[in-house]
Amino acid sequence: MPTAHVDTFARDNLPPAAEQPQFLFALPELQFPAQLNCASELLDRHVADGSGGRVCIRAPGVTWTYAELQEKANRIAHVLASDLGLVPGNRVLLRAPNNPMLAACWFGVIKAGGIAVGTMPLLRAKELKAIIDKAQVSHALCDAALADELREAAAACPTLRRLRHFNHAGPDSLEAAMQRHGATFANVDTAADDTCLLAFTSGTTGVPKATMHFHRDIMATCACWPPHVLRPQPDDVFIGSPPLAFTFGLGGLLLFPLAVGASTVLLEKAAPPQLLDGIAQFGATVLFTAPTTYRTLAARGIELRRTRLRKCVSAGEALPASTRALWKEATGIEIIDGIGATEMLHIFISADEASARPGATGKVVPGYVARVVDDDGNELPPGTVGRLAVKGPTGCRYLADERQKSYVKDGWNYTGDAYLTDADGYFHYHARTDDMIISAGYNIASPEVEDALMAHPAVAECGVIGAADEERGQIVKAYVVLRPGQAAGEAMAAELQQFVKQTIAPYKYPRAIEFIDALPRTATGKLQRFRLHELHREQTK
């Protein structure tokens, strides 16, 4: 389709057509026009239909209608295009906790034909630099509260030329610039297959991968899982904990509520206490969070039963059957489980409340197909564990990355998950097939944590694994060999933990550290990570 991108970086760096997955558009609702701007469909459509006065975004001390969000997004689009010189196709880094201005910035970027590059609030300068370099980011919109790490990263990134901060009152703020522009904006007439989102995932190596998603992909995720499984209503109030930089959060807390004209609650801090308060204060009806949080909140079941909460969604990590049962007993609500992937954008296997089964993720979401296969791609019979392969209207497109060939084979997306199916077509999760650690919904790459530990002068070598944990699914566990003269013990473990928190995102730090004399290695010196898993199993018998 004819691109609207003047800066063709994204299109130039798409995987070759032969390496992309097969895309499926069989459902009538997946027939998209050649030209499509998802901001027009998700936001402007409601104002044009006369629903501009409906509440769209709620936050502590803030209530915005659809018309107000549209006005702010339009002004931001003007600032980007007129003041900051953005041309369609430029990449814009977004950095903020979940708040209304971050949502307005996301839509402003999309309206202006830019490509939104969300970043987790906890990322450090080193991690931000890797993202900026990979995506060749030229512009950034950043919450003033998170300015320091981005400022440090930007100093080493020549491509990042223009930066504006928001949520502060200075004359150089984004808000001040917005006031100099009008409240209307003609959205760039992007192609349905123009990239509008680069979602980063660290993968198994710690080297960031950028997944490329089109305008049509955004709308496809809104057309598949939500109406067929979640079934939200315009009067629903969404709330949750995942950051908007995480595609689970972007869908659950922005795209899906706006797709049906509902409202969303954006909380900068969304630990269980804040979530509980937010559910009660804002009358939330739909909750998105990870199994760890459901376990914690279950203790407040009596309070939750007094709220309007009616639907609860879990994704980001496997949902234990015990957590499902605990939540149902505490609140009376059956959790809607699902598996998605950054590469696939959102959930593709799930089950609604009536169809949920303990221990099963669910069935394939309409619009997608999935199967469990062996290492040669042959479909396995029910009851046999194998590799999960999936196709649908969304799929993996890595930005200029050789790892595309590993994720996509023969048109199928291989998610890195080991599953089996039962006789009724339900998919049951078993494990990850790589070295990714999934802890409390966060993806953490073992090598990235190892690199952080190795930067400490006391560490000679180390190996990191995911250790099973009842509350978090997995925790990061590090086996550390110290340099001569260094003393092992609780004080050293605490020092190393603090060091990692200051080097990379704090949620990646090793919650368990064990000091050993030597790491298991092959004759060629490669770390035998499976030996560390065996050692851990022996220790926990």
ROTI-478808 format. One line per field, with one value per residue (C-alpha): residue number from 1; residue in one letter; x, y, z. Coordinates in nm, 4 decimals. Last residue first. Layout:
BEGIN
nr: c(NUM;...)
rest: c(A;...)
c1: c(X;...)
c2: c(Y;...)
c3: c(Z;...)
This chain:
BEGIN
nr: c(541;540;539;538;537;536;535;534;533;532;531;530;529;528;527;526;525;524;523;522;521;520;519;518;517;516;515;514;513;512;511;510;509;508;507;506;505;504;503;502;501;500;499;498;497;496;495;494;493;492;491;490;489;488;487;486;485;484;483;482;481;480;479;478;477;476;475;474;473;472;471;470;469;468;467;466;465;464;463;462;461;460;459;458;457;456;455;454;453;452;451;450;449;448;447;446;445;444;443;442;441;440;439;438;437;436;435;434;433;432;431;430;429;428;427;426;425;424;423;422;421;420;419;418;417;416;415;414;413;412;411;410;409;408;407;406;405;404;403;402;401;400;399;398;397;396;395;394;393;392;391;390;389;388;387;386;385;384;383;382;381;380;379;378;377;376;375;374;373;372;371;370;369;368;367;366;365;364;363;362;361;360;359;358;357;356;355;354;353;352;351;350;349;348;347;346;345;344;343;342;341;340;339;338;337;336;335;334;333;332;331;330;329;328;327;326;325;324;323;322;321;320;319;318;317;316;315;314;313;312;311;310;309;308;307;306;305;304;303;302;301;300;299;298;297;296;295;294;293;292;291;290;289;288;287;286;285;284;283;282;281;280;279;278;277;276;275;274;273;272;271;270;269;268;267;266;265;264;263;262;261;260;259;258;257;256;255;254;253;252;251;250;249;248;247;246;245;244;243;242;241;240;239;238;237;236;235;234;233;232;231;230;229;228;227;226;225;224;223;222;221;220;219;218;217;216;215;214;213;212;211;210;209;208;207;206;205;204;203;202;201;200;199;198;197;196;195;194;193;192;191;190;189;188;187;186;185;184;183;182;181;180;179;178;177;176;175;174;173;172;171;170;169;168;167;166;165;164;163;162;161;160;159;158;157;156;155;154;153;152;151;150;149;148;147;146;145;144;143;142;141;140;139;138;137;136;135;134;133;132;131;130;129;128;127;126;125;124;123;122;121;120;119;118;117;116;115;114;113;112;111;110;109;108;107;106;105;104;103;102;101;100;99;98;97;96;95;94;93;92;91;90;89;88;87;86;85;84;83;82;81;80;79;78;77;76;75;74;73;72;71;70;69;68;67;66;65;64;63;62;61;60;59;58;57;56;55;54;53;52;51;50;49;48;47;46;45;44;43;42;41;40;39;38;37;36;35;34;33;32;31;30;29;28;27;26;25;24;23;22;21;20;19;18;17;16;15;14;13;12;11;10;9;8;7;6;5;4;3;2;1)
rest: c(K;T;Q;E;R;H;L;E;H;L;R;F;R;Q;L;K;G;T;A;T;R;P;L;A;D;I;F;E;I;A;R;P;Y;K;Y;P;A;I;T;Q;K;V;F;Q;Q;L;E;A;A;M;A;E;G;A;A;Q;G;P;R;L;V;V;Y;A;K;V;I;Q;G;R;E;E;D;A;A;G;I;V;G;C;E;A;V;A;P;H;A;M;L;A;D;E;V;E;P;S;A;I;N;Y;G;A;S;I;I;M;D;D;T;R;A;H;Y;H;F;Y;G;D;A;D;T;L;Y;A;D;G;T;Y;N;W;G;D;K;V;Y;S;K;Q;R;E;D;A;L;Y;R;C;G;T;P;G;K;V;A;L;R;G;V;T;G;P;P;L;E;N;G;D;D;D;V;V;R;A;V;Y;G;P;V;V;K;G;T;A;G;P;R;A;S;A;E;D;A;S;I;F;I;H;L;M;E;T;A;G;I;G;D;I;I;E;I;G;T;A;E;K;W;L;A;R;T;S;A;P;L;A;E;G;A;S;V;C;K;R;L;R;T;R;R;L;E;I;G;R;A;A;L;T;R;Y;T;T;P;A;T;F;L;V;T;A;G;F;Q;A;I;G;D;L;L;Q;P;P;A;A;K;E;L;L;V;T;S;A;G;V;A;L;P;F;L;L;L;G;G;L;G;F;T;F;A;L;P;P;S;G;I;F;V;D;D;P;Q;P;R;L;V;H;P;P;W;C;A;C;T;A;M;I;D;R;H;F;H;M;T;A;K;P;V;G;T;T;G;S;T;F;A;L;L;C;T;D;D;A;A;T;D;V;N;A;F;T;A;G;H;R;Q;M;A;A;E;L;S;D;P;G;A;H;N;F;H;R;L;R;R;L;T;P;C;A;A;A;A;E;R;L;E;D;A;L;A;A;D;C;L;A;H;S;V;Q;A;K;D;I;I;A;K;L;E;K;A;R;L;L;P;M;T;G;V;A;I;G;G;A;K;I;V;G;F;W;C;A;A;L;M;P;N;N;P;A;R;L;L;V;R;N;G;P;V;L;G;L;D;S;A;L;V;H;A;I;R;N;A;K;E;Q;L;E;A;Y;T;W;T;V;G;P;A;R;I;C;V;R;G;G;S;G;D;A;V;H;R;D;L;L;E;S;A;C;N;L;Q;A;P;F;Q;L;E;P;L;A;F;L;F;Q;P;Q;E;A;A;P;P;L;N;D;R;A;F;T;D;V;H;A;T;P;M)
c1: c(1.4175;1.5117;1.8879;1.8705;1.6347;1.8697;2.1668;1.9700;1.8763;2.2414;2.3353;2.0851;2.2784;2.5849;2.7995;3.0161;3.3902;3.4773;3.4984;3.1516;3.0960;2.9542;3.0307;3.2977;3.3353;2.9713;2.7910;2.4131;2.2021;1.8225;1.6081;1.8357;1.7590;1.5432;1.2668;1.5217;1.5741;1.9469;2.2592;2.1241;1.9102;2.2079;2.4273;2.1626;2.1434;2.5225;2.5500;2.2747;2.4513;2.7825;2.6255;2.4470;2.7644;3.0645;3.3885;3.6072;3.9826;3.9894;3.7124;3.3626;3.1772;2.8060;2.5002;2.2112;1.8412;1.5770;1.2325;0.9641;0.5863;0.5852;0.3953;0.4727;0.8308;1.0149;1.3736;1.4699;1.8398;2.1493;2.5150;2.8102;3.1773;3.4566;3.2336;3.3845;3.4406;3.0713;3.0236;2.9769;2.6494;2.5023;2.6152;2.4615;2.1320;2.1285;2.2292;1.9268;1.6703;1.3818;1.0225;0.7964;0.4589;0.5454;0.8682;0.9056;1.2657;1.3688;1.6321;1.4464;1.1675;0.9468;0.7375;0.4286;0.1177;-0.2044;-0.4006;-0.7646;-0.8777;-1.1207;-0.8872;-0.6143;-0.3441;0.0175;0.2400;0.6071;0.6495;0.9127;0.6480;0.7057;0.5158;0.4208;0.4717;0.7161;0.9296;0.9049;1.0757;1.4148;1.4429;1.3391;1.6411;1.8497;1.7136;1.6431;1.3255;1.1547;0.8246;0.6316;0.2615;-0.0832;-0.3891;-0.3310;-0.0806;0.0519;0.3124;0.3587;0.6425;0.5758;0.4222;0.2048;-0.1436;-0.3232;-0.1324;0.1678;0.1735;0.4970;0.7162;1.0482;1.1147;0.7726;0.4467;0.1624;-0.0951;-0.2453;-0.4953;-0.6018;-0.9018;-1.1185;-0.9017;-0.7473;-0.8596;-0.7801;-0.4809;-0.5532;-0.4623;-0.8150;-1.0632;-1.2318;-1.5250;-1.7845;-1.5347;-1.3920;-1.1035;-0.7718;-0.5173;-0.4217;-0.3656;-0.1709;0.0894;0.1946;0.5670;0.5022;0.3424;-0.0004;-0.1321;-0.4664;-0.6580;-1.0009;-1.0269;-1.3549;-1.5071;-1.6686;-1.4238;-1.2287;-1.3255;-1.2754;-0.9438;-0.8102;-0.9260;-0.7505;-0.4403;-0.4347;-0.4693;-0.1514;-0.1809;0.1197;0.2865;0.2089;-0.1643;-0.4531;-0.7847;-1.0518;-1.4134;-1.6918;-1.5501;-1.8291;-1.6990;-1.8368;-1.6972;-1.3529;-1.3710;-1.4531;-1.1848;-0.9019;-0.6764;-0.7293;-0.5353;-0.1986;-0.2737;-0.4250;-0.1119;0.1167;-0.1147;-0.0557;-0.2918;-0.5826;-0.9042;-1.2451;-1.5272;-1.3572;-1.5781;-1.3171;-1.2537;-1.3101;-1.0973;-0.8417;-0.8017;-0.7468;-0.5058;-0.3113;-0.2747;-0.1872;0.0920;-0.0317;0.1722;0.1267;-0.2380;-0.4365;-0.8082;-0.9788;-1.3136;-1.5432;-1.6134;-1.5783;-1.2361;-1.1349;-1.1456;-0.9492;-0.6737;-0.5854;-0.5607;-0.5834;-0.4142;-0.1314;-0.0900;-0.0436;0.1689;0.4095;0.4955;0.1500;0.2788;0.0907;-0.1024;-0.4705;-0.7958;-1.0826;-1.4187;-1.7038;-2.0017;-1.9237;-1.9337;-1.6546;-1.6887;-1.3642;-1.3626;-1.5046;-1.5328;-1.1947;-0.9875;-1.0356;-1.1372;-0.9260;-0.6171;-0.6922;-0.7163;-0.3628;-0.2390;-0.4021;-0.2009;0.1110;0.3270;0.7039;0.8695;1.1981;1.4455;1.6688;1.9937;1.9376;2.0059;1.6756;1.4495;1.4656;1.1313;1.0643;0.7387;0.7786;0.4384;0.2887;0.4299;0.2516;0.0508;-0.2907;-0.1426;-0.1280;-0.3474;-0.1807;-0.4471;-0.5788;-0.5477;-0.7885;-0.7253;-0.4997;-0.1417;0.0412;-0.1114;0.0602;0.4029;0.3383;0.2138;0.5263;0.7381;0.9865;0.8056;0.8171;0.5051;0.5851;0.3921;0.5625;0.9172;1.0191;1.3131;1.4400;1.7600;1.7839;2.0006;2.3237;2.2687;2.5316;2.3892;2.0425;2.1117;2.1995;1.8970;1.6798;1.7998;1.7412;1.4038;1.1741;0.9745;0.9674;0.7552;0.9220;0.8388;1.1242;1.2240;1.4777;1.4847;1.7151;1.5143;1.8175;2.0130;1.7264;1.6488;2.0098;2.0419;1.7319;1.8817;2.2065;2.0195;1.8058;1.4622;1.2099;0.9498;0.9236;0.9687;0.7166;0.8351;0.5504;0.5994;0.5020;0.2177;0.1172;-0.1997;0.0012;0.2416;-0.0420;-0.2243;0.0712;0.1268;-0.2324;-0.1954;0.1291;-0.0465;-0.3196;-0.0823;0.0877;0.4479;0.6349;0.8741;0.7673;1.0313;0.9235;1.0345;1.0045;0.7784;0.5740;0.7883;0.8641;1.0058;0.9884;0.7788;0.5402;0.5013;0.5599;0.3933;0.0955;0.0578;0.0683;-0.2153;-0.4228;-0.3588;-0.4737;-0.7920;-0.8669;-0.8247;-1.0640;-1.3204;-1.3055;-1.3660;-1.0869;-1.1084;-0.8072;-0.7501;-0.6262;-0.6695;-0.9617;-0.9550;-1.2447;-1.5532;-1.8244;-1.8690;-1.7189;-1.9885;-2.1446;-2.0356;-1.7525;-1.6193;-1.6284;-1.4604;-1.1746;-1.0374;-0.9989;-1.0724;-0.8990;-0.6065;-0.5757;-0.4898;-0.5967;-0.5507;-0.5876;-0.9136;-0.9245;-1.1067;-1.0468;-1.4076;-1.5189;-1.3025;-1.0695;-0.7774;-0.4856;-0.1205;0.1488;0.4626;0.7468;1.0745;0.9797;0.8651;1.2096;1.2022;1.1060;1.4011;1.3218;0.9603;1.0672;1.3317;1.0996;1.1029;0.8417;0.5946;0.2501;0.3053;0.1226;0.0000)
c2: c(-3.1079;-2.7414;-2.7800;-3.0603;-2.8565;-2.5582;-2.7694;-2.9113;-2.5607;-2.4596;-2.7601;-2.6436;-2.3188;-2.4973;-2.1886;-2.2250;-2.2679;-2.4946;-2.8010;-2.7131;-2.5077;-2.5551;-2.2416;-2.2451;-2.1947;-2.1087;-1.8121;-1.8188;-1.5129;-1.5021;-1.1997;-1.1316;-0.7796;-0.7445;-0.5402;-0.2664;-0.1802;-0.1993;-0.0671;0.0772;-0.2275;-0.4498;-0.2738;-0.3037;-0.6781;-0.7073;-0.5214;-0.7329;-1.0534;-0.9201;-0.8444;-1.1807;-1.3787;-1.4336;-1.2506;-1.1196;-1.1947;-1.3846;-1.2796;-1.4075;-1.6795;-1.6035;-1.8200;-1.5821;-1.6491;-1.4311;-1.5249;-1.7287;-1.7524;-1.4498;-1.5890;-1.9613;-1.9207;-2.1395;-2.0321;-1.8488;-1.8740;-1.6550;-1.7548;-1.5670;-1.4858;-1.3096;-1.0726;-0.8354;-0.5506;-0.5324;-0.5131;-0.8892;-0.8521;-0.6282;-0.8622;-1.1592;-0.9737;-0.9143;-1.2744;-1.4084;-1.2071;-1.0733;-1.0605;-0.9038;-1.0548;-1.1227;-1.2903;-1.4390;-1.5522;-1.5990;-1.8643;-2.0442;-2.3016;-2.1398;-2.3803;-2.6031;-2.4121;-2.6016;-2.5262;-2.6347;-2.8157;-3.0567;-3.3591;-3.1666;-2.9493;-2.9279;-2.6280;-2.5204;-2.1489;-1.9795;-1.7964;-1.9682;-1.7608;-1.9698;-1.8829;-2.1672;-2.0522;-1.7233;-1.6691;-1.8123;-1.6379;-1.3060;-1.3411;-1.1873;-0.8455;-0.5394;-0.4429;-0.7657;-0.8447;-1.1061;-1.1475;-0.9945;-1.1003;-1.4596;-1.7411;-1.9472;-2.2098;-2.3448;-2.5947;-2.9395;-3.1324;-3.4278;-3.4705;-3.4038;-3.5209;-3.3262;-3.1167;-3.1521;-2.8397;-3.0258;-2.9535;-3.0937;-2.9010;-2.7644;-2.5734;-2.2305;-2.0462;-1.6852;-1.4709;-1.6117;-1.6621;-2.0089;-2.1968;-2.1494;-2.1043;-2.4320;-2.5149;-2.4724;-2.4513;-2.1331;-2.1629;-1.9573;-1.6913;-1.6403;-1.8422;-1.7364;-1.7929;-1.4997;-1.2157;-0.9076;-0.7556;-1.0841;-1.0057;-0.8601;-1.1920;-1.3029;-1.5724;-1.5468;-1.5988;-1.4538;-1.4853;-1.6158;-1.3648;-1.4642;-1.2376;-1.4473;-1.7959;-1.7074;-1.5415;-1.8420;-2.0844;-1.8925;-1.8560;-2.2299;-2.3099;-2.1122;-1.8392;-1.8471;-1.5135;-1.1822;-1.2389;-1.2202;-1.0471;-0.9735;-0.8852;-0.7674;-0.5041;-0.2717;-0.2745;-0.4376;-0.7789;-0.6178;-0.5244;-0.8811;-1.0181;-0.8194;-1.1239;-1.1975;-0.8795;-1.0463;-1.3533;-1.1386;-0.9250;-1.2221;-1.3506;-1.0362;-0.7423;-0.6156;-0.5264;-0.4449;-0.2823;0.0160;0.2367;0.5120;0.5206;0.1495;0.0082;0.2818;0.2021;-0.1666;-0.0832;0.1527;-0.1153;-0.3869;-0.1865;0.0484;0.3672;0.6131;0.5078;0.5440;0.4643;0.3878;0.4796;0.3029;0.4001;0.0457;0.0810;0.3306;0.0635;-0.1826;0.0512;0.2250;0.0163;-0.3425;-0.2929;-0.0650;-0.2607;-0.6017;-0.4254;-0.3116;0.0586;0.1346;-0.0067;-0.3069;-0.2405;-0.2241;-0.0320;-0.0287;0.1401;-0.0227;0.1848;0.1298;-0.2503;-0.5070;-0.8555;-1.0019;-1.3151;-1.2534;-0.8741;-0.8140;-1.0979;-1.0263;-0.6795;-0.4665;-0.6710;-0.6145;-0.2362;-0.2105;-0.4503;-0.2384;0.0648;-0.1484;-0.3133;-0.3590;-0.5574;-0.4052;-0.6513;-0.5502;-0.7399;-0.9114;-1.2440;-1.4192;-1.1468;-0.7881;-0.6914;-0.3539;-0.2387;-0.0194;0.1214;0.3062;0.1054;0.1792;-0.1207;0.0441;0.3367;0.6708;0.9671;1.2047;1.3311;1.6784;1.8621;2.0675;2.2303;2.5050;2.5692;2.8001;2.6282;2.3032;2.4651;2.5543;2.2006;2.0493;2.2467;2.5187;2.7899;2.5692;2.4279;2.0580;1.7488;1.7360;1.7347;1.7953;1.6448;1.6998;1.5685;1.2040;1.0694;1.1726;0.9362;0.9643;1.2751;1.1314;0.8475;1.0817;1.3015;0.9902;0.8765;1.2202;1.3152;1.0677;1.3172;1.5593;1.3110;1.2574;1.3213;1.2146;1.2776;1.1307;0.7641;0.5515;0.2481;0.0418;0.3425;0.4823;0.1401;0.0688;0.4173;0.3600;0.0418;0.2145;0.5182;0.3077;0.1585;0.1791;0.3826;0.1156;0.2653;0.3211;0.3897;0.5538;0.5841;0.9194;0.9946;1.3121;1.1456;0.8521;1.0789;1.2824;0.9628;0.8414;1.1902;1.2080;0.8676;0.9794;1.2991;1.0976;0.8944;0.5540;0.6307;0.8286;0.7931;0.8077;0.7801;0.9222;0.7510;0.9489;0.7895;1.0986;1.4105;1.5650;1.9161;1.9878;2.3034;2.2365;1.8573;1.7581;2.0642;2.0232;1.6561;1.7615;2.0084;1.7378;1.4933;1.7551;1.8274;1.4583;1.3871;1.6716;1.5517;1.1968;1.3352;1.3851;1.3440;1.4248;1.4524;1.0942;0.9516;0.9028;0.8920;0.8717;1.0257;1.0787;1.4342;1.3558;1.0999;1.2822;1.0335;1.2630;1.2702;0.8917;0.8501;1.0812;0.8445;0.4773;0.4967;0.8249;0.7344;0.4047;0.5871;0.3741;0.3966;0.0699;-0.0099;-0.2966;-0.6284;-0.7736;-0.7285;-0.9755;-1.2490;-1.4277;-1.1866;-1.4196;-1.3154;-1.5646;-1.4876;-1.2734;-1.4281;-1.4516;-1.0890;-0.9731;-0.8355;-0.4688;-0.2305;-0.0138;0.0147;0.1432;0.3856;0.5313;0.8889;1.0499;0.7915;0.8099;0.4702;0.3584;0.0000)
c3: c(4.7277;4.6962;4.6753;4.4192;4.2035;4.2221;4.1171;3.8231;3.7115;3.7417;3.5307;3.2674;3.2448;3.1185;3.0594;2.7499;2.8096;2.5153;2.7394;2.8669;3.1817;3.5307;3.7342;4.0048;4.3814;4.4564;4.6127;4.5998;4.5319;4.5454;4.4592;4.1640;4.0303;3.7201;3.8853;3.9534;3.5846;3.5126;3.6827;4.0085;4.0866;3.9957;4.2504;4.5217;4.4688;4.4688;4.7994;4.9557;4.8507;4.9864;5.3242;5.3346;5.2823;5.0595;5.1413;4.8601;4.8775;4.5524;4.3115;4.3799;4.1889;4.1802;4.1167;4.0586;4.1036;3.9349;4.0624;3.8924;3.9108;4.1405;4.4415;4.4277;4.3077;4.0596;3.9988;3.6809;3.6077;3.6286;3.6017;3.7440;3.7032;3.8917;4.0871;4.3444;4.0969;4.0042;3.6260;3.6145;3.8036;3.5329;3.2546;3.4346;3.4670;3.0907;3.0209;3.2153;3.0191;3.2280;3.1019;3.3655;3.4589;3.8232;3.7109;3.3641;3.3160;2.9551;2.8945;2.6184;2.5808;2.8412;3.0411;3.0589;2.9480;2.8729;2.5542;2.5400;2.2263;2.3904;2.3744;2.5531;2.4037;2.5153;2.5556;2.5576;2.4967;2.2789;2.0746;1.7416;1.4837;1.1810;0.8130;0.7475;1.0406;1.2259;1.5632;1.4690;1.1321;1.2870;1.5185;1.2403;1.3351;1.1223;1.3118;1.4105;1.2425;1.4388;1.3884;1.3800;1.1766;1.2908;1.3092;1.6028;1.6934;2.0473;2.0842;2.2221;2.5085;2.4053;2.5548;2.2296;1.9200;1.7893;1.4732;1.2772;1.2775;1.2828;1.6509;1.7426;1.7130;1.9246;1.7211;1.6856;1.4649;1.5104;1.4088;1.6861;1.9990;2.0272;2.3368;2.7028;2.9323;3.1104;3.4708;3.6021;3.3142;3.1939;2.9531;3.1416;3.2460;2.8977;2.7625;2.6112;2.3339;2.1054;2.3539;2.2437;2.0116;1.8422;1.8861;2.2303;2.3132;2.4303;2.6568;2.8283;3.1498;3.2295;3.6076;3.7519;3.9945;4.3274;4.5071;4.7581;4.6395;4.2739;4.3536;4.5463;4.2770;3.9980;4.2136;4.2843;3.9145;3.8533;3.5860;3.3526;3.2933;3.1210;3.1330;3.3784;3.3175;3.5791;3.4978;3.7327;3.9674;4.0859;4.4446;4.7611;4.6660;4.6531;5.0216;5.1262;4.8925;5.0480;5.0974;4.7284;4.6476;4.7048;4.4951;4.2200;4.2212;4.1604;3.8863;3.6758;3.6182;3.4104;3.5964;3.4447;3.6487;3.8114;4.0268;4.0393;4.4150;4.4846;4.2040;4.2609;4.6309;4.5557;4.2756;4.5001;4.7698;4.5115;4.3437;4.0740;4.1005;3.8163;3.7930;3.4714;3.4971;3.1661;3.0139;2.7654;2.4039;2.2711;2.1039;2.3728;2.6434;2.4289;2.3107;2.6371;2.9536;2.8280;2.4942;2.6022;2.9260;2.7628;2.4986;2.7717;2.7277;2.8713;3.2001;3.3447;3.6698;3.5925;3.5542;3.3031;3.3675;3.1771;3.0594;2.6904;2.7427;2.7396;2.5841;2.7252;2.5078;2.1582;2.1593;2.3304;2.1735;1.8034;1.6796;1.9169;1.8331;1.4651;1.5141;1.6461;1.3789;1.1046;1.2183;1.1823;1.4479;1.4453;1.7241;1.8357;1.9842;2.2726;2.3383;2.6747;2.5095;2.5735;2.4400;2.5617;2.4144;2.2589;2.1060;1.7993;1.7110;1.4130;1.1213;0.7937;0.6778;0.7017;0.5135;0.6908;0.6117;0.8583;1.0981;1.0286;1.3583;1.5650;1.9041;1.7760;1.8783;2.1170;2.4196;2.3259;2.3562;2.7202;2.7880;2.6294;2.8721;2.7743;2.9718;3.2818;3.4459;3.4681;3.3639;3.0258;2.8943;2.5348;2.3453;1.9905;1.8340;1.9337;1.6480;1.8228;2.1189;2.3958;2.5627;2.5074;2.7517;3.0371;2.9661;2.9501;3.2938;3.4478;3.2987;3.4719;3.6832;3.3902;3.1964;2.8600;2.4960;2.2695;1.9096;1.6629;1.7638;1.5482;1.6603;1.7659;1.8915;2.0968;2.2416;2.3392;2.4870;2.6996;2.8464;2.9446;3.0777;3.3139;3.2567;3.5411;3.3490;3.0770;2.7312;2.4527;2.0992;1.9059;1.5299;1.3843;1.1446;1.3284;1.4580;1.5926;1.7831;1.9322;2.0289;2.2320;2.3755;2.4981;2.6666;2.8328;2.9436;3.1163;3.3355;3.3353;3.4256;3.1648;2.8718;2.5088;2.2363;1.9006;1.5785;1.2560;0.9919;0.9176;0.9583;1.2950;1.2828;1.6546;1.6485;1.3597;1.3376;1.7000;1.8489;1.6150;1.7108;2.0769;2.0129;1.8454;2.1305;2.3821;2.1873;2.1381;2.5086;2.5863;2.3330;2.4687;2.8169;3.0683;3.4466;3.6633;4.0409;4.0709;3.7197;3.4825;3.1048;2.8563;3.0127;2.7540;2.6254;2.2864;2.2171;1.9222;1.6568;1.5433;1.9007;1.9193;1.5807;1.6797;1.9426;1.8455;1.4739;1.3926;1.6164;1.4232;1.1021;0.8050;0.4295;0.2357;0.4137;0.6659;0.6359;0.9823;1.0953;0.8279;0.9867;0.7442;0.7769;0.8392;0.8140;0.7146;0.9075;0.7745;0.6578;0.2887;0.2922;0.4014;0.7571;0.7781;0.7886;0.4862;0.5979;0.9371;0.8074;0.5414;0.6733;0.4501;0.5704;0.4107;0.2491;-0.0619;0.0000)
